[in-house]
Amino acid sequence: MQHKTKNKLLIIFTDFYLFVVC
């Protein structure tokens, strides 16, 4: 469950990063 949360956090961070880049 902790690993899944970390994965979700990473996805959100990546999405935010892509949004900032674009």
ZILINMO-V295799 format. One record per backbone hydrogen bond with DSSP energy under -0.5 kcal/mol. NH is the residue of the N-H (numbers start at 1). CO is the residue of the C=O. Records with the same first field share a line. If there is no record, write none. Layout:
NH->CO / CO
This chain:
5->1
6->2
7->3
8->4
9->5
10->6
11->7
12->8
13->9
14->10
15->11
16->12
17->13
18->14
19->15
20->16
21->17
22->18
